[in-house]
């Protein structure tokens, strides 16, 4: 039995007929109170909905719940069938309820009458329902080329009925205005050998619907490996699908329209098509197996549970388009008509799959993207893969997921200052997802006007949880290059950023206007990558306001910036090069460095150390804890460069380690000429709180040249200086 009810929007008639209210009778005692009550009563309004036209045998529902009383009085309902066809035995059920129904058991007109009353005044409404004989043809397997014509004049009635699944293994053409009603759990399945051309018009759309207007009533339209170039849907409505289908590998793939590439690729153009009232997705697009080639423009997905479930490798086909290496297309230069993904129970596009191996772009679809699998962007030596994400796009990552950029892949995330790209978690919890990791990508990656938050979660590929961050540059396998500008990193369970560099190298020609806040730590950086940071970085309100540093050897020349928080070293550091290539380390004014217990900073014989603070912005070297002797201090180990300079420098809480275990040589600053001569200029600097000397002065071996002035010594246990030579300063 098919139910025709007033909740169906197409072809519905809502009646509101007002009658003159009867004059209220006076009560026997003619009391003033009763007269006042009757004179102020307002007439109710009778409203109900029924379909204009039904098929003989349909159950017709008349819904009067829209009737109203301006005074808020409770209404009573009285329904009647005023006229029926001569051969009809139709009877109204529940005639005194707000909703009634009857079986249209004969062809002809049924006049439905409703009277509502508030106990004082009445209102009536009336409408005619026309029942016609079912002219629809039964649709079964399509194994030969077939054209479905519009055979029923009334567009509200089906031209064809499909009580069970329709297998399409030949060319199927559907003409404008055709309406197909599918039985429960039925599906239209276009297989590899088949094709479908359904081209309606704006005024005469093709409709694929269920026998009943219930989300999930039927399975939907599925292209199962059909890659005919002529496949096309234009001005089509597919509704009330997304039902149970035993062929589905995953319930999340149920939809009104399903493009399934599990065994063969799928190719189709979908234009001006409406996907609505699905129990699950409006649209499902594969692409994680054989591939989907899709043109998708001007479509609407609304009133579904969710609008779409799409493989990440096909996402650009739906919300953007393919990208080509060197393409310069910018936001606003769209060749597509917009698609509408709003008005669903949950306005979010679900994205699944583990790899993007073809260049594409993601444009803002107007709803968030929910990423449920970790995915990698990778290419080949013959074809690089670029993933470009445009302004305003929001990606929400499920727990344990993230983006990884692999060999021959790169990402180009360029938002706008007023319309940033947001990468976040499906839950606002630090560490909920992994974050973005650029790994073995030697093509320049771009991130500009981007917010990354709630990352820093677990990843089995990470060597240590120490490396977890919202944004990770990992050179474990290959050189990594990126330009980063105006990126906010926040709410990470570990680091805002991680910059490797102990393997193949990380190159960040631009790393500026970075905000790192509300993380456990603002960042973790390899010692050879500190120079990649920019002074124009904002670090505030992190649980630990220090940038952690790992690695023990500076082997390339660089400048360490002042970033507003200390750099913290967990192991001893050596600055040294080779005989043919010295390494120069410069420190900018205002920089601050903390060293772990029993560590020190050593300037080797092929190292150059230039620290140029100012009176208002001195450079500080200290221990993690403010305890005399907590760390070893700074040792010049045979560095004879004339560029060695300490100016406006504070070295404190050192003196905890002797030189080569020679007792009594510990100091905040150790000048050791045991193997090579040492040369240094020390100006306007302070050495304090050492467990031994402020400065240990060698000079009894290869020679020592010290130019010094304006030195200050404060509370050093062994005194200001010590050693075989005397420090003579101006």
C-alpha positions as CSV (number, residue, x, y, z in Angstrom):
1,X,0.0,0.0,0.0
2,X,1.3,3.4,-1.0
3,X,0.7,6.3,1.5
4,X,0.1,9.7,0.1
5,X,0.5,12.3,2.9
6,X,0.5,16.0,3.3
7,X,4.1,16.1,4.3
8,X,5.0,15.6,0.6
9,X,5.7,19.1,-0.7
10,X,5.3,18.5,-4.4
11,X,1.7,18.7,-5.5
12,X,0.3,19.6,-2.1
13,X,-2.7,21.8,-1.5
14,X,-3.2,23.7,1.7
15,X,-6.7,25.0,2.3
16,X,-7.7,27.9,4.5
17,X,-11.4,28.8,4.2
18,X,-12.9,31.0,6.8
19,X,-16.7,31.1,7.5
20,X,-18.6,33.8,9.3
21,X,-18.9,32.7,12.9
22,X,-22.3,32.2,14.4
23,X,-23.5,34.8,17.0
24,X,-23.0,33.2,20.4
25,X,-26.2,32.3,22.2
26,X,-26.8,34.2,25.4
27,X,-26.7,32.1,28.6
28,X,-29.9,31.6,30.5
29,X,-28.8,34.0,33.3
30,X,-27.4,36.4,30.7
31,X,-24.4,37.2,33.0
32,X,-22.1,40.0,32.0
33,X,-19.1,37.7,32.4
34,X,-20.3,35.3,29.8
35,X,-21.1,38.1,27.4
36,X,-17.6,39.5,27.7
37,X,-16.1,36.1,27.1
38,X,-18.2,35.5,24.0
39,X,-17.7,38.9,22.5
40,X,-13.9,38.6,22.8
41,X,-13.6,35.2,21.3
42,X,-11.8,35.0,17.9
43,X,-12.7,32.6,15.2
44,X,-10.4,29.5,14.6
45,X,-8.8,28.8,11.2
46,X,-9.2,25.5,9.5
47,X,-6.1,24.4,7.6
48,X,-5.2,21.0,6.2
49,X,-3.1,19.4,3.5
50,X,-3.7,16.6,1.0
51,X,-2.2,15.7,-2.4
52,X,-3.9,17.0,-5.5
53,X,-3.6,13.7,-7.3
54,X,-3.1,10.1,-6.2
55,X,-3.1,6.7,-7.8
56,X,-6.0,4.3,-7.2
57,X,-5.1,2.2,-4.2
58,X,-3.1,4.9,-2.4
59,X,-3.7,5.7,1.2
60,X,-4.5,9.4,1.3
61,X,-3.6,11.2,4.5
62,X,-5.3,14.5,5.3
63,X,-3.3,16.5,8.0
64,X,-5.2,19.2,9.9
65,X,-2.5,19.9,12.5
66,X,-1.9,23.2,11.0
67,X,-5.2,24.5,12.0
68,X,-5.0,27.2,14.7
69,X,-7.0,29.2,17.2
70,X,-5.9,32.9,17.7
71,X,-6.9,32.6,21.4
72,X,-5.0,29.4,21.9
73,X,-8.2,27.5,22.7
74,X,-8.2,23.7,22.2
75,X,-9.7,22.7,18.9
76,X,-12.0,19.7,18.1
77,X,-11.9,18.2,14.6
78,X,-14.7,16.8,12.4
79,X,-13.8,15.3,9.0
80,X,-16.1,14.1,6.3
81,X,-16.0,12.8,2.8
82,X,-18.5,15.0,1.0
83,X,-18.3,13.3,-2.4
84,X,-16.8,10.1,-3.6
85,X,-16.8,8.2,-6.9
86,X,-20.0,6.2,-7.4
87,X,-18.2,2.9,-7.1
88,X,-16.2,3.8,-4.0
89,X,-16.6,2.4,-0.6
90,X,-14.0,4.8,1.0
91,X,-14.4,5.5,4.7
92,X,-12.5,8.1,6.7
93,X,-10.5,6.6,9.6
94,X,-10.3,8.6,12.9
95,X,-12.7,11.3,11.7
96,X,-12.5,13.2,15.0
97,X,-8.6,13.4,15.1
98,X,-6.4,16.1,13.8
99,X,-5.2,13.7,11.1
100,X,-7.3,11.2,9.1
101,X,-6.8,8.9,6.1
102,X,-8.8,6.9,3.6
103,X,-8.0,4.5,0.8
104,X,-8.6,5.9,-2.7
105,X,-10.3,2.7,-3.9
106,X,-11.7,4.0,-7.2
107,X,-10.9,6.5,-9.9
108,X,-12.5,9.8,-9.6
109,X,-12.8,12.7,-7.2
110,X,-12.9,12.6,-3.4
111,X,-14.0,15.8,-1.6
112,X,-12.6,16.1,1.9
113,X,-14.2,18.5,4.4
114,X,-12.9,19.6,7.7
115,X,-14.6,21.6,10.4
116,X,-12.7,22.8,13.5
117,X,-14.3,24.3,16.6
118,X,-13.0,26.0,19.7
119,X,-16.3,25.4,21.4
120,X,-17.8,28.7,20.5
121,X,-17.0,29.3,16.8
122,X,-16.4,27.1,13.9
123,X,-14.2,27.2,10.7
124,X,-14.3,24.9,7.7
125,X,-12.0,23.9,4.8
126,X,-12.5,21.7,1.8
127,X,-10.3,20.2,-0.9
128,X,-10.7,17.7,-3.7
129,X,-8.3,14.8,-4.3
130,X,-8.4,13.1,-7.7
131,X,-7.6,9.4,-8.0
132,X,-6.4,8.1,-11.3
133,X,-5.6,4.6,-12.5
134,X,-1.9,3.6,-12.2
135,X,-0.4,4.0,-15.7
136,X,3.2,3.4,-14.6
137,X,5.1,0.6,-16.3
138,X,7.1,-1.9,-14.4
139,X,10.8,-1.4,-14.7
140,X,13.1,-4.5,-14.6
141,X,16.5,-5.5,-15.9
142,X,17.8,-3.3,-18.7
143,X,20.0,-5.5,-20.8
144,X,19.4,-3.8,-24.2
145,X,19.7,-0.2,-25.1
146,X,16.6,1.5,-23.7
147,X,14.9,4.9,-23.7
148,X,12.5,5.7,-20.9
149,X,9.9,8.2,-22.1
150,X,7.5,10.4,-20.1
151,X,4.3,8.5,-20.5
152,X,2.1,9.9,-17.6
153,X,0.8,13.4,-18.1
154,X,0.7,14.3,-14.4
155,X,4.3,15.0,-13.3
156,X,3.4,14.0,-9.7
157,X,2.7,10.4,-10.7
158,X,5.3,7.8,-11.6
159,X,5.9,6.9,-15.2
160,X,7.7,3.7,-14.1
161,X,7.8,1.6,-11.0
162,X,10.8,-0.6,-10.0
163,X,9.7,-3.0,-7.2
164,X,13.2,-4.5,-7.1
165,X,16.7,-3.7,-8.1
166,X,17.2,-2.7,-11.7
167,X,20.5,-3.9,-13.3
168,X,21.6,-1.7,-16.2
169,X,24.0,-3.5,-18.5
170,X,23.2,-1.6,-21.6
171,X,22.8,2.1,-22.6
172,X,19.9,3.7,-20.6
173,X,18.5,7.1,-21.7
174,X,15.9,8.8,-19.5
175,X,14.0,11.7,-21.1
176,X,12.9,14.9,-19.4
177,X,9.9,14.7,-17.0
178,X,10.3,10.9,-16.3
179,X,9.5,9.9,-12.7
180,X,10.6,6.5,-11.4
181,X,9.3,5.1,-8.1
182,X,11.5,2.4,-6.5
183,X,10.3,-0.3,-4.2
184,X,11.7,-0.9,-0.7
185,X,15.5,-1.7,-0.8
186,X,15.5,-1.6,-4.6
187,X,18.5,0.1,-6.4
188,X,19.3,1.2,-9.9
189,X,22.7,-0.4,-10.6
190,X,24.6,0.8,-13.6
191,X,27.3,-1.9,-14.2
192,X,30.5,-1.7,-16.1
193,X,28.8,-2.7,-19.4
194,X,26.0,-0.2,-18.9
195,X,25.7,3.6,-19.1
196,X,23.1,6.2,-18.2
197,X,22.1,9.5,-19.8
198,X,19.4,11.3,-17.7
199,X,19.0,14.8,-19.1
200,X,16.1,16.7,-17.8
201,X,15.5,20.4,-18.1
202,X,15.0,23.1,-15.5
203,X,11.2,23.0,-16.1
204,X,11.0,19.2,-16.6
205,X,13.3,17.5,-14.2
206,X,13.8,13.7,-14.0
207,X,12.8,12.2,-10.6
208,X,14.1,9.0,-9.0
209,X,12.2,8.5,-5.8
210,X,10.8,5.8,-3.5
211,X,7.3,4.4,-3.5
212,X,7.1,5.9,0.0
213,X,8.5,9.3,1.0
214,X,10.7,7.9,3.7
215,X,14.5,8.5,3.9
216,X,16.3,5.2,3.2
217,X,13.2,3.6,1.6
218,X,15.3,2.5,-1.5
219,X,18.9,2.0,-2.2
220,X,19.6,4.9,-4.6
221,X,21.4,5.1,-8.0
222,X,24.8,3.4,-8.1
223,X,27.3,3.5,-10.9
224,X,29.3,0.3,-10.2
225,X,32.4,0.6,-12.4
226,X,30.6,2.3,-15.3
227,X,33.1,4.5,-17.1
228,X,31.2,5.3,-20.4
229,X,32.1,8.8,-21.5
230,X,28.4,9.5,-22.1
231,X,27.3,9.0,-18.5
232,X,25.5,12.1,-17.5
233,X,22.9,13.4,-15.0
234,X,21.5,16.8,-15.7
235,X,18.5,18.4,-14.0
236,X,17.7,15.2,-12.0
237,X,16.2,14.7,-8.5
238,X,17.2,11.7,-6.5
239,X,15.4,11.4,-3.2
240,X,14.5,9.0,-0.3
241,X,17.5,6.7,-1.0
242,X,20.4,5.6,1.1
243,X,18.7,2.5,2.2
244,X,20.2,-0.9,3.1
245,X,22.1,-2.5,0.3
246,X,23.9,-5.8,0.7
247,X,26.5,-4.9,-1.9
248,X,27.8,-2.0,0.2
249,X,31.1,-2.7,1.9
250,X,30.4,-0.1,4.5
251,X,27.2,1.5,5.7
252,X,28.8,4.9,5.3
253,X,28.8,4.4,1.6
254,X,25.0,4.3,1.3
255,X,23.6,7.3,-0.6
256,X,21.1,8.6,-3.1
257,X,23.9,8.6,-5.7
258,X,26.9,6.2,-5.4
259,X,30.0,6.2,-7.6
260,X,31.7,3.0,-6.8
261,X,35.2,2.3,-8.3
262,X,35.9,-0.9,-6.4
263,X,36.6,-3.0,-9.5
264,X,36.5,-0.6,-12.4
265,X,36.9,3.2,-12.7
266,X,33.8,5.4,-12.9
267,X,33.2,8.4,-15.2
268,X,30.2,10.7,-15.2
269,X,29.1,14.3,-15.4
270,X,26.6,15.3,-12.7
271,X,25.0,18.8,-13.3
272,X,22.1,20.7,-11.8
273,X,21.1,17.6,-9.8
274,X,19.4,17.6,-6.4
275,X,20.2,14.8,-3.9
276,X,17.8,14.9,-0.9
277,X,16.1,13.0,1.9
278,X,18.7,10.3,2.1
279,X,18.9,8.2,5.3
280,X,22.7,8.5,5.1
281,X,24.5,10.5,2.4
282,X,23.3,12.5,-0.5
283,X,26.4,11.5,-2.4
284,X,29.0,8.8,-2.2
285,X,32.2,9.1,-4.3
286,X,34.8,6.4,-4.3
287,X,38.3,6.9,-5.8
288,X,40.5,4.9,-3.4
289,X,40.6,1.9,-5.8
290,X,40.4,2.4,-9.6
291,X,39.5,6.1,-9.8
292,X,36.6,8.4,-10.4
293,X,36.5,11.0,-13.2
294,X,33.8,13.4,-12.3
295,X,32.4,16.7,-13.4
296,X,30.2,18.0,-10.6
297,X,28.7,21.5,-11.0
298,X,25.6,23.3,-9.9
299,X,24.3,20.5,-7.6
300,X,22.3,20.6,-4.4
301,X,22.6,18.1,-1.5
302,X,20.0,18.9,1.2
303,X,17.7,17.3,3.7
304,X,20.0,14.2,4.0
305,X,21.6,12.9,7.1
306,X,24.9,14.2,5.8
307,X,25.5,15.7,2.3
308,X,28.4,13.5,1.1
309,X,31.0,10.8,1.8
310,X,34.0,11.1,-0.5
311,X,37.4,9.5,-1.0
312,X,40.1,12.0,-0.5
313,X,41.6,11.2,-3.9
314,X,38.3,12.3,-5.5
315,X,37.5,15.2,-3.2
316,X,38.8,17.8,-5.6
317,X,36.5,16.4,-8.3
318,X,33.5,17.4,-6.1
319,X,34.6,20.6,-4.4
320,X,37.4,21.9,-6.6
321,X,39.1,20.4,-9.5
322,X,42.3,18.9,-10.9
323,X,45.5,20.8,-10.5
324,X,48.4,20.8,-12.9
325,X,52.0,21.4,-12.1
326,X,52.7,25.1,-12.4
327,X,49.0,26.1,-12.5
328,X,48.4,29.7,-11.3
329,X,44.6,29.6,-10.9
330,X,43.6,31.7,-7.9
331,X,40.5,31.8,-5.7
332,X,37.6,33.5,-7.6
333,X,38.8,32.2,-11.0
334,X,36.3,29.4,-11.0
335,X,35.1,27.6,-14.0
336,X,32.4,25.8,-12.0
337,X,29.0,26.6,-10.7
338,X,28.8,26.4,-6.9
339,X,27.4,23.2,-5.3
340,X,25.3,23.5,-2.2
341,X,25.9,21.1,0.7
342,X,23.7,22.8,3.3
343,X,20.4,22.1,4.9
344,X,21.2,18.5,6.0
345,X,20.9,17.0,9.5
346,X,24.6,17.4,9.8
347,X,26.2,19.8,7.4
348,X,29.6,18.1,7.0
349,X,31.3,16.3,4.2
350,X,33.0,13.0,5.3
351,X,36.4,12.4,3.7
352,X,38.0,8.9,3.8
353,X,41.0,7.2,2.2
354,X,44.7,7.2,2.7
355,X,46.4,8.8,-0.3
356,X,46.2,11.7,-2.7
357,X,48.3,10.7,-5.7
358,X,46.9,13.1,-8.3
359,X,47.1,16.9,-8.1
360,X,43.9,18.6,-7.1
361,X,42.5,21.6,-5.3
362,X,40.0,21.8,-2.4
363,X,37.8,24.9,-2.5
364,X,35.7,25.9,0.4
365,X,32.4,23.9,0.0
366,X,30.6,26.0,2.6
367,X,30.6,23.2,5.1
368,X,33.4,21.5,7.1
369,X,35.3,18.5,5.8
370,X,35.5,15.6,8.3
371,X,38.6,13.5,7.7
372,X,38.2,10.0,9.1
373,X,41.5,8.4,7.8
374,X,45.1,9.6,7.9
375,X,46.2,10.4,4.3
376,X,49.4,11.1,2.4
377,X,50.1,13.4,-0.5
378,X,52.6,11.6,-2.8
379,X,53.6,11.6,-6.4
380,X,56.2,9.9,-8.6
381,X,59.4,11.0,-10.3
382,X,57.3,11.4,-13.5
383,X,54.4,13.2,-12.0
384,X,54.5,15.3,-8.9
385,X,51.3,15.7,-6.8
386,X,50.2,19.1,-5.6
387,X,47.3,19.5,-3.1
388,X,46.1,23.0,-3.0
389,X,43.6,24.2,-0.4
390,X,41.8,27.5,-0.9
391,X,40.7,30.2,1.6
392,X,37.9,29.5,4.1
393,X,38.2,25.7,3.8
394,X,37.8,23.9,7.2
395,X,39.1,20.4,7.7
396,X,38.2,18.5,10.9
397,X,40.4,15.5,11.6
398,X,39.2,12.4,13.5
399,X,41.4,10.9,16.3
400,X,44.6,9.5,15.0
401,X,44.4,11.0,11.6
402,X,46.5,13.7,9.9
403,X,48.2,14.8,6.7
404,X,51.6,13.5,5.6
405,X,53.4,14.9,2.6
406,X,55.7,12.3,1.1
407,X,58.2,12.0,-1.8
408,X,57.2,14.0,-4.9
409,X,54.2,15.5,-3.1
410,X,53.6,19.0,-1.8
411,X,50.9,21.0,-0.2
412,X,49.9,24.6,-1.1
413,X,47.7,26.0,1.7
414,X,47.1,29.7,0.9
415,X,44.3,31.2,2.8
416,X,43.7,34.9,3.1
417,X,44.2,37.2,6.1
418,X,40.4,37.6,6.5
419,X,39.5,34.0,5.4
420,X,42.0,31.6,6.8
421,X,42.2,27.9,6.3
422,X,41.4,25.9,9.4
423,X,42.8,22.4,10.2
424,X,41.3,21.2,13.5
425,X,40.1,18.1,15.3
426,X,36.7,16.7,15.3
427,X,37.0,17.2,19.1
428,X,38.5,20.3,20.7
429,X,41.0,18.3,22.7
430,X,44.8,18.7,22.5
431,X,46.4,15.7,20.7
432,X,43.1,14.6,19.2
433,X,44.8,14.3,15.8
434,X,48.3,14.0,14.5
435,X,48.8,17.3,12.7
436,X,50.5,18.1,9.4
437,X,53.8,16.4,8.7
438,X,56.0,17.3,5.7
439,X,58.2,14.3,5.2
440,X,60.7,13.8,2.4
441,X,59.2,16.5,0.2
442,X,61.9,18.5,-1.6
443,X,59.3,20.5,-3.6
444,X,58.6,23.8,-1.8
445,X,55.5,23.5,0.3
446,X,53.5,26.7,1.1
447,X,51.4,27.5,4.2
448,X,50.0,31.0,4.5
449,X,47.1,32.4,6.5
450,X,46.5,29.0,8.1
451,X,45.3,27.9,11.6
452,X,46.3,24.4,12.9
453,X,45.0,23.3,16.2
454,X,44.4,20.3,18.6
455,X,47.1,18.2,16.9
456,X,50.3,16.7,18.3
457,X,48.6,13.3,18.8
458,X,50.2,9.8,18.5
459,X,51.7,8.6,15.3
460,X,53.5,5.2,15.0
461,X,55.8,6.6,12.4
462,X,57.2,9.1,14.8
463,X,60.5,8.2,16.4
464,X,59.5,9.7,19.7
465,X,56.5,11.5,21.2
466,X,59.0,14.3,21.6
467,X,58.6,15.0,17.9
468,X,54.8,15.3,17.9
469,X,53.4,18.7,16.9
470,X,50.7,20.5,15.0
471,X,53.2,21.2,12.2
472,X,56.1,18.8,11.6
473,X,59.1,19.1,9.2
474,X,60.8,15.7,9.2
475,X,63.9,15.2,7.1
476,X,64.4,11.6,8.1
477,X,64.4,10.4,4.5
478,X,64.9,13.4,2.3
479,X,65.4,17.2,2.2
480,X,62.3,19.1,3.2
481,X,61.5,22.7,2.0
482,X,58.7,25.0,2.9
483,X,57.7,28.6,3.2
484,X,55.5,29.4,6.2
485,X,53.8,32.8,6.8
486,X,51.0,33.9,9.1
487,X,50.3,30.4,10.6
488,X,48.8,29.9,14.0
489,X,49.7,26.8,15.9
490,X,47.6,26.2,19.0
491,X,46.3,23.6,21.4
492,X,48.8,20.9,20.6
493,X,49.3,18.2,23.2
494,X,53.1,18.5,22.6
495,X,54.7,21.1,20.3
496,X,53.3,23.8,18.2
497,X,55.9,23.0,15.6
498,X,58.7,20.4,15.1
499,X,61.6,21.1,12.8
500,X,64.0,18.2,12.1
501,X,67.4,18.6,10.5
502,X,69.6,15.8,11.8
503,X,69.3,13.8,8.6
504,X,68.9,15.3,5.1
505,X,68.1,18.8,6.1
506,X,65.1,21.2,6.4
507,X,65.1,24.5,4.5
508,X,62.6,27.2,5.5
509,X,63.5,30.3,3.5
510,X,60.4,31.9,5.1
511,X,59.2,31.1,8.6
512,X,57.6,34.3,9.7
513,X,54.5,35.7,11.4
514,X,54.1,32.5,13.3
515,X,51.9,32.4,16.4
516,X,52.3,29.4,18.7
517,X,50.1,29.5,21.7
518,X,48.2,27.2,24.2
519,X,50.5,24.3,23.4
520,X,52.4,22.1,25.8
521,X,55.5,23.6,24.2
522,X,55.7,26.2,21.5
523,X,58.2,24.1,19.5
524,X,60.9,21.5,19.1
525,X,63.8,22.2,16.8
526,X,66.9,20.5,15.7
527,X,70.0,22.4,16.7
528,X,71.0,23.0,13.0
529,X,67.5,24.5,12.3
530,X,67.3,27.2,14.9
531,X,68.6,29.6,12.3
532,X,65.6,28.9,10.1
533,X,63.3,30.6,12.7
534,X,62.5,34.3,12.4
535,X,62.4,36.9,15.0
536,X,58.9,37.8,13.9
537,X,57.3,34.9,15.8
538,X,54.8,35.3,18.6
539,X,55.0,32.8,21.4
540,X,52.7,33.2,24.4
541,X,50.5,31.3,26.9
542,X,52.0,27.9,26.3
543,X,52.2,25.5,29.3
544,X,56.0,25.6,29.0
545,X,57.3,28.8,27.5
546,X,60.5,27.4,26.1
547,X,61.6,26.0,22.6
548,X,63.2,22.7,23.1
549,X,66.3,21.9,21.1
550,X,67.7,18.5,20.3
551,X,71.0,17.6,18.6
552,X,74.6,18.1,19.8
553,X,76.5,19.5,16.9
554,X,76.2,22.8,15.0
555,X,77.9,21.9,11.7
556,X,76.5,24.7,9.4
557,X,76.8,28.4,9.7
558,X,73.7,30.2,10.9
559,X,72.2,32.9,13.1
560,X,70.2,32.1,16.2
561,X,67.3,34.6,16.6
562,X,65.7,36.1,19.7
563,X,62.1,34.8,19.7
564,X,60.9,36.1,23.1
565,X,61.3,32.8,25.0
566,X,64.4,30.7,25.8
567,X,65.8,27.9,23.8
568,X,66.3,24.8,26.0
569,X,69.1,22.3,25.2
570,X,69.0,18.8,26.6
571,X,72.5,17.8,25.7
572,X,76.0,19.3,25.3
573,X,76.5,21.3,22.1
574,X,79.6,21.6,20.0
575,X,80.1,24.3,17.3
576,X,82.7,23.1,14.9
577,X,83.5,22.7,11.3
578,X,86.3,21.4,9.2
579,X,89.7,22.7,8.4
580,X,88.6,23.8,5.0
581,X,85.2,25.0,6.1
582,X,84.7,26.8,9.5
583,X,81.2,27.0,11.0
584,X,80.1,30.4,12.2
585,X,77.4,30.8,14.8
586,X,75.9,34.2,15.5
587,X,73.5,35.1,18.2
588,X,71.1,38.0,17.9
589,X,70.5,40.5,20.7
590,X,67.9,39.5,23.2
591,X,68.2,35.7,22.7
592,X,68.1,33.4,25.7
593,X,69.4,29.9,26.1
594,X,68.9,27.3,28.9
595,X,71.1,24.2,29.3
596,X,70.2,20.9,31.0
597,X,72.2,19.6,33.9
598,X,75.8,18.5,33.2
599,X,75.8,19.9,29.7
600,X,77.8,22.7,28.1
601,X,78.4,24.7,25.0
602,X,81.8,24.0,23.2
603,X,83.3,26.2,20.5
604,X,85.7,23.9,18.6
605,X,88.9,24.9,16.8
606,X,87.0,25.4,13.5
607,X,84.1,27.1,15.1
608,X,83.4,30.8,15.3
609,X,81.1,32.3,18.0
610,X,79.8,35.8,17.7
611,X,77.3,37.0,20.3
612,X,76.3,40.7,20.0
613,X,73.8,41.7,22.6
614,X,72.9,45.3,23.5
615,X,72.6,47.1,26.9
616,X,68.8,46.8,26.6
617,X,68.8,43.4,25.1
618,X,71.6,41.2,26.5
619,X,72.0,37.6,25.5
620,X,71.7,35.1,28.3
621,X,73.2,31.6,28.8
622,X,71.9,29.8,31.9
623,X,70.9,26.5,33.4
624,X,67.4,25.1,33.3
625,X,67.4,25.5,37.1
626,X,69.0,28.5,38.8
627,X,71.5,26.6,40.9
628,X,75.2,27.3,40.8
629,X,77.0,24.6,38.9
630,X,73.8,23.3,37.3
631,X,75.4,23.3,33.9
632,X,79.0,23.3,32.6
633,X,79.2,26.7,30.9
634,X,80.8,27.9,27.7
635,X,84.1,26.4,26.6
636,X,86.3,27.8,23.8
637,X,88.3,24.8,22.8
638,X,91.1,26.1,20.6
639,X,89.0,28.5,18.5
640,X,91.4,31.2,17.3
641,X,89.1,33.3,15.1
642,X,89.2,37.1,15.4
643,X,85.4,37.1,15.1
644,X,84.9,35.4,18.4
645,X,82.9,38.0,20.4
646,X,80.9,38.1,23.6
647,X,79.2,41.5,23.9
648,X,76.5,42.3,26.4
649,X,76.3,38.6,27.4
650,X,75.2,37.1,30.7
651,X,76.5,33.7,31.6
652,X,75.2,32.4,34.9
653,X,74.8,29.2,37.0
654,X,77.5,27.3,35.2
655,X,80.9,26.0,36.5
656,X,79.6,22.5,37.0
657,X,82.0,20.7,34.7
658,X,85.8,20.7,34.6
659,X,87.7,20.8,31.3
660,X,88.7,17.2,30.3
661,X,88.2,16.2,34.0
662,X,91.1,18.5,35.0
663,X,90.1,19.5,38.5
664,X,89.7,23.2,39.2
665,X,89.0,24.3,35.6
666,X,85.3,24.6,35.9
667,X,83.8,28.1,35.1
668,X,80.9,29.9,33.4
669,X,83.4,30.7,30.6
670,X,86.4,28.5,29.9
671,X,89.2,29.6,27.6
672,X,91.1,26.4,26.8
673,X,94.2,26.5,24.6
674,X,95.3,23.0,25.4
675,X,95.5,21.9,21.8
676,X,95.0,25.1,19.7
677,X,95.3,28.9,20.5
678,X,92.2,30.8,21.6
679,X,91.2,34.3,20.6
680,X,88.2,36.2,21.9
681,X,86.8,39.7,22.6
682,X,84.6,40.0,25.8
683,X,82.9,43.3,26.3
684,X,80.3,44.6,28.8
685,X,79.4,41.1,29.9
686,X,78.4,39.5,33.3
687,X,79.5,36.1,34.7
688,X,77.7,35.1,37.8
689,X,76.6,32.3,40.2
690,X,79.2,29.8,39.1
691,X,80.1,26.8,41.3
692,X,83.7,27.7,40.6
693,X,85.2,30.6,38.6
694,X,83.4,33.2,36.6
695,X,86.1,32.7,33.9
696,X,88.8,30.1,33.6
697,X,91.8,31.5,31.8
698,X,94.1,29.1,30.1
699,X,97.2,30.3,28.1
700,X,99.8,27.9,29.3
701,X,99.8,25.8,26.1
702,X,99.1,27.1,22.6
703,X,98.4,30.7,23.5
704,X,95.5,32.9,24.5
705,X,94.5,36.4,23.2
706,X,91.8,38.1,25.1
707,X,90.5,41.6,24.6
708,X,88.1,42.5,27.4
709,X,86.4,45.5,29.0
710,X,83.4,46.3,31.2
711,X,83.2,42.8,32.7
712,X,81.1,42.2,35.8
713,X,81.4,39.2,38.1
714,X,78.7,38.3,40.6
715,X,78.7,35.7,43.4
716,X,81.0,33.1,41.8
717,X,82.1,30.5,44.4
718,X,85.7,30.3,43.2
719,X,86.1,34.0,42.5
720,X,85.9,36.1,39.3
721,X,88.7,34.3,37.4
722,X,91.2,31.5,37.8
723,X,93.7,29.5,35.8
724,X,97.4,29.7,34.8
725,X,97.0,33.2,33.2
726,X,95.7,36.4,34.6
727,X,92.8,38.2,32.8
728,X,93.7,41.8,32.3
729,X,90.8,43.9,31.1
730,X,90.3,47.6,30.6
